[in-house]
Amino acid sequence: MDEVLKSDIHYQEHTGVLTHKLTQPTERLILDRNADLRRSPGAIRDLGQNEEGGAWGRMVASIPFIIFEQAKRDGFDLACKDQEIAGREMNRFLQTPAGRACMVQGD
């Protein structure tokens, strides 16, 4: 699990405070790849783009797990069972600076 998520626990003896920080070592790699893809229009094509009936789906963002979890803690209902609400929440998240860094197309 350490290669995917890293859990750091720190105890400050003089204050008696125990803190926990969860990090994702691959977060920077994912965000850098997203930036590369945004700089290369056409690198990602819509699914079914050249098929009869046209495009039916596309990759919009690649979100590191740690950012996804932080967005949920920040009040974005990304895991809502109602797909309409989850979709609206995802669009709202993608408008934030953290969300824009996760996008693979556009700015």
C-alpha positions in Angstrom: 0.0 0.0 0.0 2.9 2.4 0.6 3.6 2.6 -3.2 0.0 4.0 -3.7 -0.7 5.9 -0.5 1.7 6.9 2.2 0.6 7.4 5.8 2.7 9.6 8.1 2.0 9.9 11.8 3.7 12.6 13.8 3.6 13.1 17.6 4.7 16.4 19.1 5.7 15.5 22.6 5.8 19.0 23.9 2.1 19.7 22.9 0.8 16.1 23.1 -0.7 16.5 19.6 -0.8 13.5 17.2 -1.3 14.3 13.5 -1.8 12.0 10.6 -1.1 12.9 7.0 -2.0 10.8 4.0 0.0 11.4 0.8 0.1 9.9 -2.7 3.6 9.6 -4.0 2.3 9.4 -7.6 0.2 12.6 -7.3 2.8 14.8 -9.0 3.3 12.3 -11.8 -0.5 12.2 -12.5 -0.8 16.0 -12.5 2.3 16.5 -14.7 0.9 14.0 -17.2 -2.4 15.9 -17.2 -0.6 19.1 -18.0 1.3 17.4 -20.8 -2.0 16.1 -22.3 -3.6 19.6 -22.1 -0.7 21.0 -24.0 -1.2 18.3 -26.7 -4.6 18.8 -28.3 -5.8 15.6 -30.0 -3.7 13.3 -27.8 -6.9 12.0 -26.3 -9.8 11.4 -28.7 -13.4 11.0 -27.8 -14.6 7.4 -27.6 -16.3 6.4 -30.8 -15.1 9.6 -32.5 -14.7 7.9 -35.9 -17.6 5.5 -35.5 -21.0 5.6 -37.0 -23.2 7.8 -34.7 -20.2 9.9 -33.5 -18.6 10.3 -30.2 -20.3 8.8 -27.1 -17.8 9.5 -24.3 -14.5 11.0 -23.5 -11.9 11.3 -20.8 -12.1 14.7 -19.2 -9.9 14.3 -16.1 -7.5 12.1 -14.2 -7.9 12.7 -10.5 -5.4 11.4 -8.0 -7.1 9.6 -5.2 -5.8 11.9 -2.5 -7.3 15.0 -4.4 -10.6 13.1 -4.9 -10.8 12.4 -1.1 -9.9 16.0 -0.2 -12.6 17.3 -2.6 -15.2 15.1 -0.8 -14.0 16.5 2.6 -14.3 20.0 1.1 -18.0 19.4 0.5 -18.1 18.1 -3.1 -20.6 15.2 -3.3 -18.6 13.3 -5.8 -19.6 9.9 -4.6 -23.4 10.6 -4.6 -25.4 7.6 -5.7 -27.6 9.9 -7.8 -25.5 10.3 -11.0 -27.0 13.6 -11.9 -26.0 15.1 -8.6 -22.5 13.5 -8.8 -22.1 14.8 -12.3 -23.0 18.4 -11.3 -20.6 18.1 -8.3 -17.8 16.9 -10.6 -18.3 19.8 -12.9 -18.3 22.2 -9.9 -15.1 20.5 -8.6 -13.4 20.8 -12.1 -13.9 24.6 -11.9 -11.7 24.9 -8.9 -7.9 25.3 -9.2 -7.4 21.7 -7.9 -10.0 20.4 -10.4 -8.4 22.3 -13.3 -5.1 20.6 -12.6 -6.8 17.2 -12.9 -8.2 18.0 -16.4 -6.6 16.3 -19.4 -8.4 18.4 -22.0 -8.9 22.1 -22.3 -7.9 24.5 -19.5 
